[in-house]
Amino acid sequence: MNQITSFSAESSPDATVLILGSIPGKASLEAGQYYAHPRNHFWPIITELLAIDPASPYSARIESLKLAGIALWDVVKSCHRHNSSLDTKIDKNSIVTNDFPDFFLAHPSITHLFFNGLTAEKTFQKLVQPYISTDGLIYHRLPSTSPAHATMPFQKKLESWRILTRIIAKTSHSEK
């Protein structure tokens, strides 16, 4: 069983949206980048929604997220996972969550949490939500972009994720 640790949050203090995954898979850990697996649909979806050049370097894609008011993080800070990238292989008794109270204090403008799949949502609901004030936060579970969730075609995932751009448009409009 391997001990794995997630990445730091990618965010700016004025973020209005937080996208939460569960914990990085093997390819992401090896690359040191969120959603690095070549068959993960996260970056193809985000580049389409935010009109980002898909060939742009990782740092530019992250900067585009920040400029759009989107923060990116994982629910799980560390855990043991059996030789796999699958969330189903996480030892649930080993999970340590990220520090959400401090994160929300540092990001008071966040109004929407988007969960990239069921595992992120369920883990947050069970291990984080009971211990923090979530007044005013609106939750959305989106279809996982993971290659393990291949039963849903890309176009259908993309359509589900379009809510992200509608929320960004509303939150940036309400700030003006």
C-alpha positions as protocol buffer text, in pm:
chain_id: "A"
residue {
  index: 1
  type: MET
  ca { x: 0 y: 0 z: 0 }
}
residue {
  index: 2
  type: ASN
  ca { x: 137 y: 342 z: -99 }
}
residue {
  index: 3
  type: GLN
  ca { x: 116 y: 660 z: 107 }
}
residue {
  index: 4
  type: ILE
  ca { x: 17 y: 946 z: -124 }
}
residue {
  index: 5
  type: THR
  ca { x: -8 y: 1318 z: -67 }
}
residue {
  index: 6
  type: SER
  ca { x: -206 y: 1567 z: -271 }
}
residue {
  index: 7
  type: PHE
  ca { x: -90 y: 1900 z: -410 }
}
residue {
  index: 8
  type: SER
  ca { x: -135 y: 2246 z: -266 }
}
residue {
  index: 9
  type: ALA
  ca { x: -440 y: 2438 z: -377 }
}
residue {
  index: 10
  type: GLU
  ca { x: -412 y: 2636 z: -698 }
}
residue {
  index: 11
  type: SER
  ca { x: -604 y: 2952 z: -618 }
}
residue {
  index: 12
  type: SER
  ca { x: -614 y: 3326 z: -594 }
}
residue {
  index: 13
  type: PRO
  ca { x: -762 y: 3512 z: -295 }
}
residue {
  index: 14
  type: ASP
  ca { x: -1056 y: 3639 z: -502 }
}
residue {
  index: 15
  type: ALA
  ca { x: -1169 y: 3297 z: -629 }
}
residue {
  index: 16
  type: THR
  ca { x: -1545 y: 3248 z: -635 }
}
residue {
  index: 17
  type: VAL
  ca { x: -1550 y: 2882 z: -739 }
}
residue {
  index: 18
  type: LEU
  ca { x: -1366 y: 2582 z: -596 }
}
residue {
  index: 19
  type: ILE
  ca { x: -1334 y: 2259 z: -795 }
}
residue {
  index: 20
  type: LEU
  ca { x: -1254 y: 1963 z: -573 }
}
residue {
  index: 21
  type: GLY
  ca { x: -1120 y: 1627 z: -678 }
}
residue {
  index: 22
  type: SER
  ca { x: -1053 y: 1338 z: -444 }
}
residue {
  index: 23
  type: ILE
  ca { x: -672 y: 1293 z: -462 }
}
residue {
  index: 24
  type: PRO
  ca { x: -431 y: 1283 z: -758 }
}
residue {
  index: 25
  type: GLY
  ca { x: -383 y: 962 z: -952 }
}
residue {
  index: 26
  type: LYS
  ca { x: -49 y: 805 z: -1039 }
}
residue {
  index: 27
  type: ALA
  ca { x: 8 y: 1005 z: -1360 }
}
residue {
  index: 28
  type: SER
  ca { x: -68 y: 1333 z: -1183 }
}
residue {
  index: 29
  type: LEU
  ca { x: 161 y: 1251 z: -892 }
}
residue {
  index: 30
  type: GLU
  ca { x: 442 y: 1158 z: -1131 }
}
residue {
  index: 31
  type: ALA
  ca { x: 395 y: 1480 z: -1332 }
}
residue {
  index: 32
  type: GLY
  ca { x: 333 y: 1701 z: -1029 }
}
residue {
  index: 33
  type: GLN
  ca { x: 24 y: 1839 z: -1204 }
}
residue {
  index: 34
  type: TYR
  ca { x: -348 y: 1820 z: -1149 }
}
residue {
  index: 35
  type: TYR
  ca { x: -527 y: 1590 z: -1397 }
}
residue {
  index: 36
  type: ALA
  ca { x: -216 y: 1483 z: -1587 }
}
residue {
  index: 37
  type: HIS
  ca { x: -346 y: 1147 z: -1712 }
}
residue {
  index: 38
  type: PRO
  ca { x: -371 y: 1179 z: -2092 }
}
residue {
  index: 39
  type: ARG
  ca { x: -723 y: 1030 z: -2097 }
}
residue {
  index: 40
  type: ASN
  ca { x: -857 y: 1246 z: -1815 }
}
residue {
  index: 41
  type: HIS
  ca { x: -1116 y: 1485 z: -1955 }
}
residue {
  index: 42
  type: PHE
  ca { x: -1058 y: 1768 z: -1704 }
}
residue {
  index: 43
  type: TRP
  ca { x: -825 y: 1982 z: -1915 }
}
residue {
  index: 44
  type: PRO
  ca { x: -1006 y: 1921 z: -2246 }
}
residue {
  index: 45
  type: ILE
  ca { x: -1329 y: 2032 z: -2075 }
}
residue {
  index: 46
  type: ILE
  ca { x: -1173 y: 2334 z: -1904 }
}
residue {
  index: 47
  type: THR
  ca { x: -989 y: 2451 z: -2216 }
}
residue {
  index: 48
  type: GLU
  ca { x: -1313 y: 2427 z: -2414 }
}
residue {
  index: 49
  type: LEU
  ca { x: -1521 y: 2610 z: -2151 }
}
residue {
  index: 50
  type: LEU
  ca { x: -1271 y: 2888 z: -2087 }
}
residue {
  index: 51
  type: ALA
  ca { x: -1146 y: 2918 z: -2446 }
}
residue {
  index: 52
  type: ILE
  ca { x: -790 y: 2830 z: -2348 }
}
residue {
  index: 53
  type: ASP
  ca { x: -544 y: 2696 z: -2603 }
}
residue {
  index: 54
  type: PRO
  ca { x: -533 y: 2322 z: -2523 }
}
residue {
  index: 55
  type: ALA
  ca { x: -165 y: 2315 z: -2617 }
}
residue {
  index: 56
  type: SER
  ca { x: -76 y: 2581 z: -2362 }
}
residue {
  index: 57
  type: PRO
  ca { x: 161 y: 2477 z: -2085 }
}
residue {
  index: 58
  type: TYR
  ca { x: 26 y: 2360 z: -1752 }
}
residue {
  index: 59
  type: SER
  ca { x: 128 y: 2684 z: -1578 }
}
residue {
  index: 60
  type: ALA
  ca { x: -71 y: 2890 z: -1832 }
}
residue {
  index: 61
  type: ARG
  ca { x: -379 y: 2670 z: -1788 }
}
residue {
  index: 62
  type: ILE
  ca { x: -356 y: 2710 z: -1410 }
}
residue {
  index: 63
  type: GLU
  ca { x: -320 y: 3087 z: -1450 }
}
residue {
  index: 64
  type: SER
  ca { x: -629 y: 3092 z: -1674 }
}
residue {
  index: 65
  type: LEU
  ca { x: -826 y: 2911 z: -1404 }
}
residue {
  index: 66
  type: LYS
  ca { x: -717 y: 3167 z: -1147 }
}
residue {
  index: 67
  type: LEU
  ca { x: -805 y: 3457 z: -1377 }
}
residue {
  index: 68
  type: ALA
  ca { x: -1152 y: 3305 z: -1421 }
}
residue {
  index: 69
  type: GLY
  ca { x: -1197 y: 3299 z: -1042 }
}
residue {
  index: 70
  type: ILE
  ca { x: -1158 y: 2921 z: -1016 }
}
residue {
  index: 71
  type: ALA
  ca { x: -960 y: 2748 z: -742 }
}
residue {
  index: 72
  type: LEU
  ca { x: -850 y: 2386 z: -780 }
}
residue {
  index: 73
  type: TRP
  ca { x: -783 y: 2143 z: -496 }
}
residue {
  index: 74
  type: ASP
  ca { x: -851 y: 1798 z: -358 }
}
residue {
  index: 75
  type: VAL
  ca { x: -1057 y: 1690 z: -59 }
}
residue {
  index: 76
  type: VAL
  ca { x: -795 y: 1441 z: 58 }
}
residue {
  index: 77
  type: LYS
  ca { x: -457 y: 1567 z: 175 }
}
residue {
  index: 78
  type: SER
  ca { x: -307 y: 1221 z: 223 }
}
residue {
  index: 79
  type: CYS
  ca { x: -405 y: 856 z: 235 }
}
residue {
  index: 80
  type: HIS
  ca { x: -291 y: 505 z: 160 }
}
residue {
  index: 81
  type: ARG
  ca { x: -392 y: 368 z: -178 }
}
residue {
  index: 82
  type: HIS
  ca { x: -333 y: 16 z: -302 }
}
residue {
  index: 83
  type: ASN
  ca { x: -113 y: 9 z: -616 }
}
residue {
  index: 84
  type: SER
  ca { x: -366 y: 188 z: -832 }
}
residue {
  index: 85
  type: SER
  ca { x: -498 y: 530 z: -931 }
}
residue {
  index: 86
  type: LEU
  ca { x: -854 y: 428 z: -859 }
}
residue {
  index: 87
  type: ASP
  ca { x: -1044 y: 600 z: -579 }
}
residue {
  index: 88
  type: THR
  ca { x: -1194 y: 261 z: -490 }
}
residue {
  index: 89
  type: LYS
  ca { x: -844 y: 150 z: -382 }
}
residue {
  index: 90
  type: ILE
  ca { x: -811 y: 425 z: -118 }
}
residue {
  index: 91
  type: ASP
  ca { x: -792 y: 294 z: 239 }
}
residue {
  index: 92
  type: LYS
  ca { x: -1074 y: 501 z: 384 }
}
residue {
  index: 93
  type: ASN
  ca { x: -935 y: 469 z: 738 }
}
residue {
  index: 94
  type: SER
  ca { x: -611 y: 640 z: 631 }
}
residue {
  index: 95
  type: ILE
  ca { x: -769 y: 956 z: 487 }
}
residue {
  index: 96
  type: VAL
  ca { x: -652 y: 1293 z: 616 }
}
residue {
  index: 97
  type: THR
  ca { x: -843 y: 1584 z: 463 }
}
residue {
  index: 98
  type: ASN
  ca { x: -704 y: 1918 z: 355 }
}
residue {
  index: 99
  type: ASP
  ca { x: -739 y: 2221 z: 584 }
}
residue {
  index: 100
  type: PHE
  ca { x: -1069 y: 2363 z: 465 }
}
residue {
  index: 101
  type: PRO
  ca { x: -1133 y: 2602 z: 757 }
}
residue {
  index: 102
  type: ASP
  ca { x: -812 y: 2792 z: 679 }
}
residue {
  index: 103
  type: PHE
  ca { x: -875 y: 2771 z: 305 }
}
residue {
  index: 104
  type: PHE
  ca { x: -1221 y: 2927 z: 333 }
}
residue {
  index: 105
  type: LEU
  ca { x: -1089 y: 3197 z: 568 }
}
residue {
  index: 106
  type: ALA
  ca { x: -831 y: 3287 z: 304 }
}
residue {
  index: 107
  type: HIS
  ca { x: -1091 y: 3270 z: 22 }
}
residue {
  index: 108
  type: PRO
  ca { x: -1405 y: 3442 z: 154 }
}
residue {
  index: 109
  type: SER
  ca { x: -1543 y: 3504 z: -197 }
}
residue {
  index: 110
  type: ILE
  ca { x: -1601 y: 3135 z: -274 }
}
residue {
  index: 111
  type: THR
  ca { x: -1971 y: 3073 z: -321 }
}
residue {
  index: 112
  type: HIS
  ca { x: -1974 y: 2748 z: -523 }
}
residue {
  index: 113
  type: LEU
  ca { x: -1808 y: 2412 z: -474 }
}
residue {
  index: 114
  type: PHE
  ca { x: -1791 y: 2178 z: -770 }
}
residue {
  index: 115
  type: PHE
  ca { x: -1708 y: 1815 z: -700 }
}
residue {
  index: 116
  type: ASN
  ca { x: -1528 y: 1631 z: -976 }
}
residue {
  index: 117
  type: GLY
  ca { x: -1712 y: 1306 z: -920 }
}
residue {
  index: 118
  type: LEU
  ca { x: -1890 y: 1116 z: -647 }
}
residue {
  index: 119
  type: THR
  ca { x: -1586 y: 1022 z: -436 }
}
residue {
  index: 120
  type: ALA
  ca { x: -1486 y: 1386 z: -388 }
}
residue {
  index: 121
  type: GLU
  ca { x: -1841 y: 1478 z: -291 }
}
residue {
  index: 122
  type: LYS
  ca { x: -1898 y: 1187 z: -51 }
}
residue {
  index: 123
  type: THR
  ca { x: -1559 y: 1231 z: 117 }
}
residue {
  index: 124
  type: PHE
  ca { x: -1622 y: 1603 z: 164 }
}
residue {
  index: 125
  type: GLN
  ca { x: -1973 y: 1541 z: 301 }
}
residue {
  index: 126
  type: LYS
  ca { x: -1853 y: 1282 z: 549 }
}
residue {
  index: 127
  type: LEU
  ca { x: -1513 y: 1413 z: 663 }
}
residue {
  index: 128
  type: VAL
  ca { x: -1521 y: 1790 z: 608 }
}
residue {
  index: 129
  type: GLN
  ca { x: -1872 y: 1935 z: 595 }
}
residue {
  index: 130
  type: PRO
  ca { x: -1974 y: 1840 z: 951 }
}
residue {
  index: 131
  type: TYR
  ca { x: -1675 y: 2032 z: 1090 }
}
residue {
  index: 132
  type: ILE
  ca { x: -1694 y: 2360 z: 901 }
}
residue {
  index: 133
  type: SER
  ca { x: -1946 y: 2636 z: 848 }
}
residue {
  index: 134
  type: THR
  ca { x: -2084 y: 2597 z: 498 }
}
residue {
  index: 135
  type: ASP
  ca { x: -2350 y: 2866 z: 515 }
}
residue {
  index: 136
  type: GLY
  ca { x: -2390 y: 3031 z: 178 }
}
residue {
  index: 137
  type: LEU
  ca { x: -2196 y: 2767 z: -18 }
}
residue {
  index: 138
  type: ILE
  ca { x: -2371 y: 2607 z: -314 }
}
residue {
  index: 139
  type: TYR
  ca { x: -2268 y: 2254 z: -407 }
}
residue {
  index: 140
  type: HIS
  ca { x: -2264 y: 2087 z: -748 }
}
residue {
  index: 141
  type: ARG
  ca { x: -2152 y: 1732 z: -824 }
}
residue {
  index: 142
  type: LEU
  ca { x: -2027 y: 1697 z: -1178 }
}
residue {
  index: 143
  type: PRO
  ca { x: -1947 y: 1379 z: -1367 }
}
residue {
  index: 144
  type: SER
  ca { x: -1596 y: 1261 z: -1295 }
}
residue {
  index: 145
  type: THR
  ca { x: -1345 y: 1350 z: -1563 }
}
residue {
  index: 146
  type: SER
  ca { x: -1141 y: 1041 z: -1473 }
}
residue {
  index: 147
  type: PRO
  ca { x: -1065 y: 784 z: -1742 }
}
residue {
  index: 148
  type: ALA
  ca { x: -1217 y: 532 z: -1499 }
}
residue {
  index: 149
  type: HIS
  ca { x: -1553 y: 702 z: -1567 }
}
residue {
  index: 150
  type: ALA
  ca { x: -1545 y: 611 z: -1935 }
}
residue {
  index: 151
  type: THR
  ca { x: -1910 y: 507 z: -1958 }
}
residue {
  index: 152
  type: MET
  ca { x: -2008 y: 871 z: -2008 }
}
residue {
  index: 153
  type: PRO
  ca { x: -1890 y: 1017 z: -2339 }
}
residue {
  index: 154
  type: PHE
  ca { x: -1685 y: 1335 z: -2346 }
}
residue {
  index: 155
  type: GLN
  ca { x: -1964 y: 1547 z: -2502 }
}
residue {
  index: 156
  type: LYS
  ca { x: -2206 y: 1455 z: -2226 }
}
residue {
  index: 157
  type: LYS
  ca { x: -1947 y: 1538 z: -1958 }
}
residue {
  index: 158
  type: LEU
  ca { x: -1877 y: 1868 z: -2132 }
}
residue {
  index: 159
  type: GLU
  ca { x: -2246 y: 1959 z: -2134 }
}
residue {
  index: 160
  type: SER
  ca { x: -2273 y: 1882 z: -1762 }
}
residue {
  index: 161
  type: TRP
  ca { x: -1967 y: 2092 z: -1686 }
}
residue {
  index: 162
  type: ARG
  ca { x: -2108 y: 2394 z: -1876 }
}
residue {
  index: 163
  type: ILE
  ca { x: -2275 y: 2502 z: -1551 }
}
residue {
  index: 164
  type: LEU
  ca { x: -1930 y: 2616 z: -1445 }
}
residue {
  index: 165
  type: THR
  ca { x: -1922 y: 2893 z: -1706 }
}
residue {
  index: 166
  type: ARG
  ca { x: -2275 y: 3004 z: -1616 }
}
residue {
  index: 167
  type: ILE
  ca { x: -2178 y: 3032 z: -1249 }
}
residue {
  index: 168
  type: ILE
  ca { x: -1857 y: 3218 z: -1330 }
}
residue {
  index: 169
  type: ALA
  ca { x: -2053 y: 3462 z: -1546 }
}
residue {
  index: 170
  type: LYS
  ca { x: -2303 y: 3521 z: -1263 }
}
residue {
  index: 171
  type: THR
  ca { x: -2043 y: 3564 z: -990 }
}
residue {
  index: 172
  type: SER
  ca { x: -1823 y: 3795 z: -1197 }
}
residue {
  index: 173
  type: HIS
  ca { x: -2131 y: 3996 z: -1303 }
}
residue {
  index: 174
  type: SER
  ca { x: -2252 y: 4033 z: -943 }
}
residue {
  index: 175
  type: GLU
  ca { x: -1911 y: 4170 z: -838 }
}
residue {
  index: 176
  type: LYS
  ca { x: -1940 y: 4463 z: -1080 }
}
